[in-house]
């Protein structure tokens, strides 16, 4: 999977129902400018977003007319269809293939260059779980398990480590090479040592200076929270990845047990 930047880029969305509403939400979250083609009436949530994002959505109140439409697929970075008209959806797909434009045809995985998956966003953190278009509900279930396992201050932790990384680049400027490798290795070591529970305090500028002074400036030493008088929190005793692993194992065990139970019931019924 990749993160495809759509900020300020044009996207064509064909359809005005419930599925199109979900597509529109994610496109607006990504910062794209959306051209929406769909006849009235629109899904109520789309109507709401048209009012909320008047500068980011251009709505054409009509049916998209395929190859004869004045809105050409090659003028967009991405095209999405979410309509019940399969022949039109397939025609749009073929047009996009001819013009080398990435396309997503809702609920038809073979006609998709990409999938949306089950997504969540908490500040700068974005998580997507994909099942390759085969089991969207399973993807949503796994996403919820991960979401429940995240510590409540994960956004602050990301802000803290981001600030430390920025300060490190100012102290040791340069791109690539041995310096870039050492910076990366040191940041990885700090993240592993501190854990999500402690990294939130790195938003404090004075504390970040201590970490850099006692760590990076001392030959790349990995500074522990206790070295700068930060107490360990519960997060390091129950690392989120341990919680996630346990939760996913529990889910898989439940699926296996359910499958075995179903097989036993079928064999019993056959008798």
N, C-alpha and C positions, 0 to 999 in steps of 0.2 A: 504494500500500500504506500501511496505517496500523498503528501499534502500539496494540493494544486492551488496556487494563489489566484483568486478571482477579484481582488480588490480593484475597484474602478473599471473592471473589464465588462464588456457587453455580453449578455447571455439571453438567449431566446427560449422562452417557456411557453409551450402550447398546451392549453387546458386550463379550466377554471373550477375544477371540483376539489374534493377532499384531498386526493393524492397530490394534485398540483399545489394545494395549500402548503403541504409539508415540504415540497420542493422549494417553494417560494421562501419559506421561513429560513431554510439553510442557505439559500443564495443570498438573502439579505444579511444574514449573520456573517457571511464571508466578505461583504462589502461590494458585491457585484451590482452593476446596473442592469436591471431586468426589463426586457421587453416582453410583455404578457399578451398573448393573443387568445381570446376566448370570448364567446358570446354571453350576454346576460341570460339568466342570473348567475352571479358568481357565488362560490362558497362564502359564507359569512366571514370566515377568518381572513379570506383574501380581501374582502371589502374593507375589513379593519386595517389590514396592512397597507392597502392603497392610501388610506387616510393618514396612517402613521408614517409612511415613507413616500411622500408625494414626489420627492426629487429623485428617488431611486428606482421607481417603477413607472414604465410607460405602458398604458393599457390600450389595446385595440379591441373594441367591442364587436368582434366578428369571428367567423370561422376561418382558420388558416387554409389557404387554397393550394398548398403544395407548390409545384414547380411554377405555377402562374402567379404566386403571391409576390407582391412588391418587396416583402421582407425576405432577403436572400440569406440562406444559412451561412454562406461564406463570410458574411459581415459580422459574425459572432464568434466569440472564443469557445462557446459551448452551446449545445442545443438540447432541450429536454422536451419530451412529449408525455402528457398524462391525460390521454383521451381514450374513449371507447371505440374510436374509429380505427380498427387495425390496419386496413389498407392505407389510410393516410399516414399512420405512424410508420409503417414499413417504407412508404415513399419518402418520408422525411429522413429515415435512416439511410436509404440509398443515396439521397442527395448529399447527406453529410459525408458518407464514405467517398463519394466522387470529389468533394471539395476538401477532404482531409480535416473535417471538423469533428471534434469529439462529441458523442451523442449518447443519450440515455433514453431508452423507450421503457416507460414504467411497466413493471411486471412481465417483461420479456427479456430475461437475462442474455440470451444469445444476441440480442440487438442492442447491447449496452457496452460502451467502452469503459464504463466505470460503474460502481455500485455506491449507493449512499450508506448502507450499513446502519447499525444502531449507534447513535452519536450522543455525546453529552459534552457540555462546556461549562467550566468553572473558571472564569477569568481567562488567563492565558492558557490554561490547561484544556486540551481537546483530546477526547478519546473516541475512537471508532472501532466497533467490533463487526467484522464482516464474515458471513458464511458463504461467500461466493454466490449470493443470490439464491441459495438453496433453502435456508431456514431463517428468515428474518426474525421470527419470534424468538428463536433460540439465541440469536445475536442480541436481542433486547434483554433477554434474561441474564446473559453473561455480563452485559453492560451494567445492569442493575446490581449484580453481585460486586463488580469492581467499584461501582459508585458507593455502595454501602461500606466497603472496606477502606475507603480513603479517609484520612484524618480530616477533621473539620477545618484545619488551618492550612490546607494544601495550597491555596492561592497565595497566602502570605509566605509560605516556604519557597514557592517559585519566585516571588518578588525578591526575597532575601538572597537566594543564590544568584539570581540575575544581577542584582546590585553588586555582589561580590565579584562576579565575572567581569562586570564593567570596570570596577576599580582595578582588577588585576590587569586588564588590557591597557589601562592608563599607565600602570606601573611598569608593565613589560610589553610595550607596543611592538607590533610587527605581525606579519602574516605568514603562516606556514613554517616549514623548516623545523629545526630542532626546538626552537623556542615555542612554536605553536604546539608541538607534541608534548613538551614539558608542562605547558599551561593546561592542556587538556587532561593529562594524567594527574596533575595536582588537584584540579577541580573535581575529577572523579573520586579521588581519594578523600577529599573534604566531604563530598556528598555521602559516600559510604560510611564515613566516620560519624557524621552528625545525624543522619537520618532525617526524615520529614518533620519530626516533632521539634527539632532544634533549629532547623534552617530558617524558620520564620524570624528569629531574633536577628538574623544577619541584615535585616532592613536598617538596623542601627549603624550609622556611619562610624561612630567611635569603635564599636565592636568589630566591624569589618577591618578597620585599620589595625587593630590588635592581631587579628587572624593573619593578615598579610605580613605584618612586622615579625611575628613569631613563627610564621610558616614559610611563606614564599621567600622572604628575605633571608631566611636561615637555611638556604639550600633546598628549598622545596619541602620542608618538613610538614607532615600532616598534623595539623593542630586539632586536638580534641576539644569538645565543649568545656570540659573541666579545666583545660589549660587557660581559658579566658573567663573562668568562673561562671559558666552556664550550666545549670542543673539538667540532668537527664530527665526526659519526660517519659510517659508511658509508651510513646510511639516506638522508642528504640527497644523496649522490652517485648513489644509485639509489632514487629516490622510490618507495614502494609502488604509487602509482597508475600509474607508468610500467611497473612489473613486471606489474601486473594487466592493463594495456592490452596489453602485449606477449603475455602468456599467452592472453588472450581472442582476440587476433588470430591467434595460432598455432592455437588450437582451431578458429576459424571457417575458417582456411585449410585445415586438415585435413579439415573437413567438405566444403568445396567440392571439394577434390581427390578425396575419396572419391566424391562424387556424379558428378564428371566421369568417373572411372574406371569407375563402375558403368554409366553411359550408353554408354561406349565398348565395354564387355564385352557389353551387351545388343545393340548394333548388330552387333558381330562375330558373336554367336551367331545373330542373325537371318539373316546371310548363309550 
